[in-house]
């Protein structure tokens, strides 16, 4: 809703720059998130190559966008067709679809993630009660006595900048140990919702989505 106001002030040039850069860099990240949540077949290789390809394509478009100056009104446009004929908002949708296709292609060509690692991590398994096995867990050693001794005897970093960095990150030392496992059935982790407020949130989400799509197409 701020778009007309910002366009009135200073011709909205700064806002256009912000939106154009966002349209070049944000769609690959959005595609990775959506595919990971809604498509259980997506894996790490697909997410990596989809993200890298999408960012490279977006960066190429961004470099072209700022390398060629848009002509004045009534002047012929000699810029490449990808700049002259495709608005950056439409390019964002194309880049989103391209990234999703690459994620799907690479994921289907590589090994899938086993289901026991995905419980409660995707939209379709969010209510699952099956125990989930983490892909990366603490490394088990054959000598627990020596392992505990080595963990307890790790010295704090000597330099002041290392201690300052650990303090800023909320860490106490180079090896803080694994975090205690969270309780799966705690109230904080519960996804149960009141039916009334769930419907209210869903209706508001649909209204906002429709409004954003309309403004996206109308102001593009």
C-alpha positions as MATLAB code, in Angstrom:
seq = 'XXXXXXXXXXXXXXXXXXXXXXXXXXXXXXXXXXXXXXXXXXXXXXXXXXXXXXXXXXXXXXXXXXXXXXXXXXXXXXXXXXXXXXXXXXXXXXXXXXXXXXXXXXXXXXXXXXXXXXXXXXXXXXXXXXXXXXXXXXXXXXXXXXXXXXXXXXXXXXXXXXXXXXXXXXXXXXXXXXXXXXXXXXXXXXXXXXXXXXXXXXXXXXXXXXXXXXXXXXXX';
ca = [
       0.000    0.000    0.000;
       3.022    2.314    0.347;
       3.901    2.027   -3.358;
       1.795    5.016   -4.567;
       3.027    7.154   -1.658;
       6.690    6.373   -2.316;
       6.276    6.856   -6.050;
       4.855   10.315   -5.400;
       7.893   11.299   -3.311;
      11.140   11.573   -5.315;
       9.563    9.671   -8.229;
       9.949    6.411   -6.314;
      13.403    5.804   -7.807;
      14.880    4.394   -4.598;
      11.888    2.105   -4.128;
      12.262    0.835   -7.697;
      15.915    0.022   -7.058;
      15.057   -1.850   -3.864;
      12.321   -3.872   -5.559;
      14.464   -4.669   -8.582;
      17.374   -5.956   -6.489;
      14.942   -7.990   -4.378;
      13.419   -9.478   -7.537;
      16.857  -10.612   -8.696;
      18.074  -12.213   -5.448;
      15.045  -13.274   -3.380;
      13.224  -15.736   -5.725;
      15.884  -18.507   -5.507;
      15.760  -18.419   -1.705;
      11.960  -18.486   -1.779;
      11.987  -21.427   -4.196;
      14.327  -23.464   -1.987;
      12.145  -22.835    1.063;
       8.892  -23.705   -0.712;
      10.281  -26.862   -2.307;
      11.784  -28.046    0.980;
       8.516  -27.537    2.854;
       6.009  -28.817    0.283;
       7.968  -31.445   -1.709;
       9.514  -34.210    0.435;
      11.507  -35.497   -2.556;
      13.711  -32.384   -2.570;
      17.189  -33.025   -1.233;
      20.385  -31.150   -0.421;
      21.898  -31.447   -3.892;
      18.780  -30.082   -5.553;
      18.533  -27.189   -3.111;
      22.210  -26.293   -3.567;
      22.280  -26.330   -7.361;
      18.892  -24.670   -7.639;
      19.974  -21.888   -5.298;
      23.331  -21.379   -7.016;
      21.833  -21.364  -10.511;
      19.055  -19.002   -9.493;
      21.477  -16.588   -7.839;
      23.786  -16.615  -10.869;
      20.891  -15.907  -13.249;
      19.599  -13.180  -10.938;
      23.035  -11.577  -10.645;
      23.427  -11.592  -14.437;
      20.090   -9.814  -14.813;
      21.059   -7.338  -12.068;
      24.372   -6.511  -13.777;
      22.573   -5.998  -17.090;
      19.908   -3.886  -15.401;
      22.441   -1.432  -14.002;
      24.736   -1.548  -17.047;
      22.132   -0.383  -19.585;
      20.363    2.918  -19.022;
      16.644    2.926  -19.770;
      15.774    5.323  -22.625;
      13.609    8.363  -22.122;
       9.932    8.340  -23.009;
       9.471    8.219  -26.778;
      13.041    7.097  -27.467;
      13.799    3.702  -29.061;
      14.863    1.011  -26.628;
      18.032   -0.728  -27.795;
      18.570   -2.747  -24.636;
      18.539   -6.586  -24.725;
      15.087   -8.119  -24.936;
      15.346   -9.558  -21.422;
      15.529   -5.954  -20.154;
      13.291   -4.155  -22.617;
      10.435   -6.673  -22.758;
      10.493   -8.374  -19.327;
       9.749   -6.246  -16.256;
      11.780   -7.115  -13.175;
       8.656   -8.234  -11.296;
       7.779  -10.677  -14.075;
      11.411  -11.753  -14.168;
      11.127  -12.617  -10.466;
       8.299  -15.050  -11.246;
      10.289  -16.576  -14.115;
      13.340  -16.946  -11.879;
      11.216  -18.577   -9.184;
       9.894  -21.147  -11.654;
      13.351  -21.786  -13.117;
      14.833  -22.419   -9.675;
      12.009  -24.820   -8.800;
      12.585  -26.755  -12.029;
      16.310  -27.094  -11.328;
      15.655  -28.220   -7.760;
      13.196  -30.839   -9.017;
      15.498  -32.084  -11.791;
      18.591  -32.421   -9.599;
      16.628  -33.962   -6.723;
      15.083  -36.589   -8.996;
      18.515  -37.410  -10.408;
      20.051  -37.971   -6.955;
      19.228  -40.089   -3.936;
      16.197  -39.013   -1.856;
      16.256  -38.260    1.845;
      14.840  -41.216    3.834;
      11.422  -40.601    5.357;
      12.633  -41.181    8.912;
      14.654  -37.956    8.617;
      11.701  -35.818    7.459;
       9.013  -36.318   10.092;
       7.617  -32.916   11.196;
       9.952  -31.089    8.804;
       7.560  -30.903    5.831;
       4.040  -29.562    5.520;
       2.542  -33.005    4.959;
       4.208  -34.619    7.984;
       3.806  -31.762   10.461;
       1.372  -33.768   12.613;
       3.337  -37.011   12.448;
       4.085  -38.760   15.748;
       6.865  -40.928   14.344;
      10.314  -40.489   15.915;
      12.636  -38.479   13.685;
      16.285  -39.385   13.182;
      18.497  -36.365   12.585;
      20.751  -36.436    9.557;
      23.610  -34.862   11.512;
      23.907  -35.863   15.149;
      26.642  -35.846   17.771;
      29.637  -37.970   16.887;
      29.786  -41.136   18.998;
      33.154  -42.263   20.294;
      34.252  -45.691   21.443;
      35.730  -44.352   24.711;
      33.138  -42.256   26.565;
      35.473  -41.634   29.517;
      38.155  -40.047   27.369;
      35.510  -38.229   25.347;
      34.002  -36.629   28.449;
      37.457  -35.776   29.754;
      38.440  -34.094   26.515;
      35.202  -32.093   26.414;
      35.615  -30.881   29.966;
      39.241  -29.934   29.521;
      38.852  -27.760   26.418;
      40.525  -24.455   27.300;
      38.953  -21.112   26.569;
      40.496  -19.201   23.662;
      43.425  -17.086   24.747;
      42.948  -14.074   22.489;
      40.496  -11.376   23.505;
      38.852  -11.173   20.074;
      38.004  -14.896   20.136;
      36.411  -14.541   23.569;
      34.502  -11.468   22.353;
      33.249  -13.349   19.280;
      32.095  -16.277   21.422;
      30.360  -13.884   23.816;
      28.537  -12.134   20.950;
      27.386  -15.526   19.625;
      26.182  -16.646   23.062;
      28.834  -19.352   23.407;
      31.019  -20.076   26.395;
      33.895  -21.879   24.737;
      35.102  -23.691   21.630;
      33.088  -26.789   22.558;
      29.841  -26.021   24.321;
      28.545  -29.585   23.899;
      25.331  -30.699   22.231;
      22.172  -28.900   23.192;
      19.712  -30.874   25.323;
      17.039  -32.569   23.214;
      13.756  -30.719   23.073;
      10.561  -32.288   24.318;
       8.494  -33.336   21.325;
       5.192  -33.169   23.206;
       5.699  -29.829   24.943;
       3.137  -27.096   24.488;
       5.661  -24.868   22.737;
       6.193  -27.449   19.994;
       2.512  -28.244   19.543;
       0.829  -27.389   16.232;
      -2.708  -27.735   17.571;
      -4.816  -24.654   16.838;
      -8.197  -23.378   17.854;
     -10.533  -24.044   14.877;
     -12.041  -20.535   14.964;
      -8.739  -18.655   14.908;
      -7.328  -21.072   12.374;
     -10.124  -20.145    9.963;
      -9.633  -16.442   10.698;
      -5.905  -16.699    9.946;
      -6.519  -18.687    6.765;
      -9.096  -16.184    5.475;
      -6.788  -13.249    6.234;
      -3.904  -15.027    4.525;
      -5.981  -15.594    1.376;
      -7.134  -11.962    1.338;
      -3.593  -10.653    1.735;
      -2.324  -13.043   -0.923;
      -4.999  -11.914   -3.387;
      -4.263   -8.252   -2.622;
      -0.522   -8.716   -3.087;
      -0.985  -10.550   -6.388;
      -3.292   -7.786   -7.633;
      -0.889   -5.013   -6.638;
       2.031   -6.975   -8.089;
       0.371   -7.220  -11.485;
      -1.278   -3.773  -11.465;
       1.839   -1.806  -10.519;
       4.300   -3.851  -12.583;
];
